[in-house]
Amino acid sequence: MQVTTDSLDLKPPRPGRWLGPMGLALIAHLLLMGALTWGVRWQSDTPPVSFEAELWSRLPQEAAPRAVEPPPPPPPPPRA
C-alpha cells in the first residue's frame, strides 16, 4: 500500500471554516420553514362548508301500525 501526503487525507477540517456550512444549513432550514408555512396556509384557503335543515315539527311522529285484517270466516260445514 502506498502512503501519500496529499491534502485529501482523512484529516479533520481546518478550524474556522464554519461560515459556508452554517450558511447552507440556514438557507435549507429557511426554505423548509417557508414550504411548511405555505403548505399549511394553502390547505386552509377553502371556505368551511355549512348546511341548513328545516325542521317541520319538534318531535318526530311515529307511523300508524299496519291494519290487521281479520281472518276469513271458516267455510260452512258440508251437509251430509
C-alpha positions as CSV (number, residue, x, y, z in Angstrom):
1,M,0.0,0.0,0.0
2,Q,1.3,3.4,-0.9
3,V,1.2,6.2,1.6
4,T,0.7,9.7,0.2
5,T,0.8,13.1,1.9
6,D,-1.9,14.7,-0.1
7,S,-4.1,17.4,1.4
8,L,-7.0,15.0,0.7
9,D,-6.1,12.6,3.6
10,L,-8.7,11.8,6.2
11,K,-7.9,14.7,8.4
12,P,-10.4,16.8,10.4
13,P,-11.3,20.1,8.7
14,R,-9.3,23.2,9.4
15,P,-10.7,25.3,12.3
16,G,-12.5,28.4,11.4
17,R,-14.3,27.1,8.2
18,W,-17.8,27.1,9.5
19,L,-19.3,30.0,7.7
20,G,-20.1,28.1,4.5
21,P,-21.7,25.0,6.1
22,M,-23.7,27.2,8.6
23,G,-24.9,29.4,5.8
24,L,-26.0,26.4,3.7
25,A,-27.8,24.9,6.7
26,L,-29.5,28.2,7.4
27,I,-30.8,28.5,3.8
28,A,-32.0,24.9,3.9
29,H,-33.9,25.5,7.1
30,L,-35.4,28.7,5.9
31,L,-36.6,27.0,2.7
32,L,-38.1,24.2,4.8
33,M,-40.0,26.5,7.1
34,G,-41.3,28.5,4.1
35,A,-42.6,25.4,2.4
36,L,-44.3,24.1,5.6
37,T,-45.9,27.5,6.2
38,W,-47.1,27.7,2.6
39,G,-48.4,24.1,2.8
40,V,-50.4,24.7,6.0
41,R,-51.9,28.0,4.8
42,W,-52.7,26.5,1.4
43,Q,-54.9,23.8,2.9
44,S,-57.0,26.3,4.9
45,D,-57.9,28.5,1.9
46,T,-61.2,26.7,1.2
47,P,-64.2,28.2,3.0
48,P,-65.9,26.0,5.6
49,V,-69.0,24.2,4.3
50,S,-72.2,24.7,6.2
51,F,-75.6,23.0,5.8
52,E,-79.1,24.0,6.8
53,A,-82.0,21.8,7.7
54,E,-85.6,23.0,8.1
55,L,-87.5,21.3,10.9
56,W,-91.2,21.0,10.4
57,S,-92.2,19.7,13.8
58,R,-90.5,19.5,17.1
59,L,-90.8,15.7,17.7
60,P,-90.8,13.0,15.1
61,Q,-94.2,11.3,14.7
62,E,-94.4,7.5,14.5
63,A,-96.2,5.9,11.7
64,A,-99.6,4.2,12.4
65,P,-99.4,0.4,12.9
66,R,-100.4,-1.7,9.9
67,A,-104.0,-2.7,9.8
68,V,-104.5,-6.3,10.8
69,E,-107.0,-8.0,8.6
70,P,-109.4,-10.3,10.4
71,P,-109.0,-14.0,9.3
72,P,-111.6,-15.1,6.8
73,P,-114.6,-16.9,8.3
74,P,-114.5,-20.6,8.3
75,P,-116.3,-22.3,5.5
76,P,-119.7,-23.7,6.4
77,P,-119.7,-27.3,7.3
78,P,-120.8,-29.6,4.4
79,R,-124.3,-31.2,4.7
80,A,-124.3,-34.9,4.5
